């Protein structure tokens, strides 16, 4: 019972610290990403102009503010905590975006030595693993899907929290139909950021 009160007391902080990563390996672009003549667009509002069907891995960056909805049990099987979110921010190749997300947390525990320590934090720590799915919508209505696994750590002494994880871009609509990519993500409080690469057929924007 004591553990449950502790768990529910940090639900809000945990929820806003969603995405994303228990891995800190540096991402590497797929082979051919730096070929001469291949577009390496980074402008937030400008799509990549690869020829139809041509592989085109390019840099991808996203910055979001995440707002959680209150957790509403019963939770899906395997989830110790489950909640939905709304997000808003900016991303390369999409520009200004809005979106939604869903997070399933599991393997929650209290430890003294977490996998990573938030700045200025002190033990003991609440630690949980989670999966997250997001759908990001550009101003023109094109949607890009993102899935991730991550580790969340919060100091139970001062409330400092941090989440880290890795995620994949898994298609969408419009020019992001069939899109692929990989991102490293970090969340502190309600601020989420991710860096990596995306590959998509820009000619699908006509759809």
C-alpha positions in Angstrom: 0.0 0.0 0.0 2.9 2.3 0.8 4.4 1.6 -2.5 1.2 2.4 -4.3 0.8 5.7 -2.6 4.4 6.5 -3.6 3.7 5.5 -7.2 0.5 7.5 -7.5 2.2 10.5 -6.0 4.5 10.8 -8.9 2.1 9.9 -11.7 1.9 13.5 -13.0 5.7 14.0 -13.1 6.2 10.5 -14.7 3.5 11.2 -17.3 5.0 14.4 -18.6 8.5 13.0 -18.7 7.5 10.4 -21.3 9.6 9.5 -24.1 12.2 8.2 -24.5 15.5 6.1 -24.0 17.6 3.6 -22.0 20.3 3.7 -24.6 22.9 6.4 -25.2 24.7 5.0 -28.3 25.3 7.6 -31.0 23.0 7.1 -33.9 24.6 6.5 -37.3 22.9 7.2 -40.6 22.3 4.3 -42.9 24.9 3.6 -45.6 24.7 6.1 -48.4 23.3 8.9 -46.3 26.2 11.2 -47.2 26.3 10.5 -50.9 27.1 13.5 -53.1 23.9 15.1 -54.4 21.6 13.6 -51.8 19.5 16.2 -50.0 20.4 16.8 -46.3 17.5 19.1 -45.4 17.2 20.4 -41.9 14.8 23.3 -42.3 11.7 22.8 -40.1 9.2 23.7 -42.8 10.9 22.2 -46.0 10.5 18.6 -47.0 13.3 16.5 -48.5 13.3 16.4 -52.4 14.5 12.8 -53.2 13.3 11.2 -56.4 10.4 8.9 -56.0 11.5 5.6 -54.5 15.1 6.7 -53.9 16.5 6.1 -50.4 17.0 9.4 -48.8 18.1 9.3 -45.1 18.3 12.9 -43.8 18.7 14.5 -40.3 15.6 14.8 -38.1 15.0 16.8 -35.0 11.9 17.3 -32.8 11.1 19.5 -29.8 7.8 19.0 -28.0 5.9 20.0 -24.9 3.9 17.1 -23.5 0.6 17.4 -21.6 -0.7 14.2 -20.0 -4.3 13.1 -19.3 -5.0 11.7 -15.9 -4.4 7.9 -15.8 -7.8 6.1 -16.0 -7.7 2.5 -14.7 -8.3 -0.3 -15.5 -5.0 -0.3 -17.4 -4.3 -2.5 -20.4 -2.8 -5.9 -19.6 0.9 -5.6 -18.7 0.8 -1.9 -17.9 1.3 -0.8 -14.3 0.4 2.7 -15.5 -1.2 3.8 -18.7 -2.0 7.3 -19.9 -2.6 9.3 -23.0 -1.0 12.7 -23.9 -1.3 15.7 -26.2 1.9 17.2 -27.7 2.8 20.4 -29.5 6.1 21.7 -30.9 8.3 21.7 -34.0 10.0 19.1 -36.1 12.2 19.1 -39.2 10.3 18.1 -42.3 6.9 18.8 -40.6 7.3 22.3 -39.2 4.9 23.2 -36.4 3.2 20.0 -35.2 0.5 18.8 -32.8 -0.2 15.3 -31.9 -1.3 12.6 -29.4 0.5 9.8 -27.5 -0.1 6.7 -25.4 2.3 5.4 -22.8 2.4 2.0 -21.0 4.7 1.8 -17.9 5.9 -1.4 -16.3 8.7 -2.9 -14.1 8.4 0.0 -11.7 10.6 -0.1 -8.5 12.4 2.0 -6.0 16.2 1.8 -6.1 19.3 3.6 -4.7 21.4 3.3 -7.9 19.5 4.2 -11.1 20.8 3.6 -14.6 21.4 7.3 -14.9 21.1 10.1 -12.4 19.2 13.3 -13.1 21.2 16.5 -12.5 21.1 17.6 -8.8 19.1 14.6 -7.7 19.5 12.4 -4.6 18.5 8.9 -3.8 16.3 7.0 -3.4 14.9 6.8 -7.0 11.7 5.7 -8.6 12.5 3.8 -11.8 10.2 2.4 -14.5 10.4 1.2 -18.0 7.8 2.2 -20.6 6.7 2.1 -24.2 5.3 5.0 -26.0 3.5 5.6 -29.3 2.9 9.1 -30.8 1.3 10.5 -33.9 2.6 13.9 -35.1 0.5 16.0 -37.4 1.9 18.7 -39.6 0.0 21.9 -40.6 -1.0 20.4 -43.9 -2.4 17.3 -42.2 0.4 14.8 -43.0 1.0 12.5 -40.1 4.2 10.8 -38.9 4.1 7.9 -36.4 6.7 7.4 -33.7 7.2 4.4 -31.3 9.8 4.1 -28.5 11.0 2.3 -25.4 12.5 4.1 -22.5 13.6 4.3 -18.9 12.2 6.9 -16.5 14.1 7.9 -13.3 12.8 10.3 -10.6 14.5 11.2 -7.3 12.0 10.7 -4.5 14.0 13.2 -2.5 13.7 16.3 -4.6 11.5 15.2 -7.5 14.1 15.6 -10.2 13.2 13.4 -13.2 14.6 12.3 -16.5 13.6 9.8 -19.2 15.8 8.5 -22.0 15.1 6.1 -24.8 15.3 5.1 -28.4 12.5 5.2 -31.0 11.6 4.5 -34.5 9.6 6.4 -37.1 7.1 4.0 -38.5 5.3 5.5 -41.5 2.3 7.8 -41.7 0.2 9.6 -44.3 0.9 11.9 -47.2 4.7 12.3 -47.8 5.4 10.2 -44.7 3.7 7.1 -46.0 6.3 4.3 -45.6 8.7 6.6 -43.7 11.4 5.0 -41.6 13.9 6.5 -39.2 15.6 6.2 -35.8 15.8 8.7 -33.0 17.4 9.1 -29.6 15.1 10.9 -27.2 15.3 12.6 -23.8 12.5 14.1 -21.7 12.9 16.3 -18.6 9.7 17.3 -17.0 7.2 18.1 -19.8 9.9 18.9 -22.4 10.8 16.2 -24.9 13.5 16.3 -27.6 14.8 13.8 -30.1 17.6 13.6 -32.7 18.2 11.1 -35.4 17.4 10.5 -39.1 14.4 10.0 -41.3 13.9 8.5 -44.8 10.8 9.1 -46.8 9.5 9.6 -50.3 8.9 13.4 -50.6 6.9 12.9 -53.8 4.1 11.5 -51.7 3.3 15.0 -50.6 1.0 15.2 -53.6 -1.2 12.6 -52.0 
